[in-house]
Amino acid sequence: MPTSVDHFQEAERLERQAEIAESQHARAALRRMAETSRVTAAVVAMIEASVTEPKAIR
């Protein structure tokens, strides 16, 4: 399963691709894909944190 870092790296790769895309449509699609990867990275990071951090003692 990809980690949050993997998703952030994918977002950065997609942003670079968007910068060199030849059409406006392709640039917009790549930017949307990058944004989706960033949101996914944030969600995965929250899941990773909830699994790896010890529970608070009440």
C-alpha positions as CSV (number, residue, x, y, z in Angstrom):
1,M,0.0,0.0,0.0
2,P,1.4,3.4,-0.9
3,T,2.5,5.7,1.9
4,S,1.7,9.4,2.3
5,V,5.2,10.2,1.0
6,D,4.5,8.1,-2.1
7,H,1.3,10.1,-2.7
8,F,3.1,13.5,-2.2
9,Q,5.8,12.4,-4.6
10,E,3.2,11.5,-7.2
11,A,1.5,14.9,-6.7
12,E,4.9,16.6,-7.4
13,R,5.5,14.5,-10.5
14,L,2.0,15.3,-11.8
15,E,2.6,19.1,-11.1
16,R,5.8,18.9,-13.2
17,Q,4.0,17.1,-16.0
18,A,1.3,19.8,-15.9
19,E,4.0,22.5,-16.3
20,I,5.1,21.0,-19.6
21,A,1.8,19.8,-20.9
22,E,0.9,21.0,-24.4
23,S,-2.7,21.8,-24.0
24,Q,-4.8,23.7,-21.4
25,H,-7.0,20.7,-21.0
26,A,-4.1,18.4,-20.2
27,R,-2.7,20.9,-17.7
28,A,-6.0,21.2,-15.9
29,A,-6.4,17.4,-15.8
30,L,-2.9,16.9,-14.4
31,R,-3.4,19.6,-11.8
32,R,-6.7,18.0,-10.7
33,M,-4.9,14.6,-10.4
34,A,-2.1,16.3,-8.4
35,E,-4.6,17.8,-6.0
36,T,-6.3,14.4,-5.6
37,S,-2.9,12.9,-4.8
38,R,-2.2,15.6,-2.2
39,V,-5.6,15.1,-0.5
40,T,-5.0,11.3,-0.5
41,A,-1.5,11.9,1.0
42,A,-3.1,13.9,3.8
43,V,-5.7,11.2,4.5
44,V,-3.1,8.4,4.5
45,A,-0.9,10.5,6.8
46,M,-3.7,10.8,9.3
47,I,-4.3,7.0,9.1
48,E,-0.6,6.3,9.5
49,A,-0.5,8.6,12.5
50,S,-3.5,7.0,14.2
51,V,-2.0,3.5,13.7
52,T,1.6,4.3,14.8
53,E,1.0,6.8,17.7
54,P,0.3,5.3,21.1
55,K,-3.1,6.0,22.6
56,A,-3.4,8.6,25.3
57,I,-3.9,7.3,28.8
58,R,-7.1,8.5,30.3
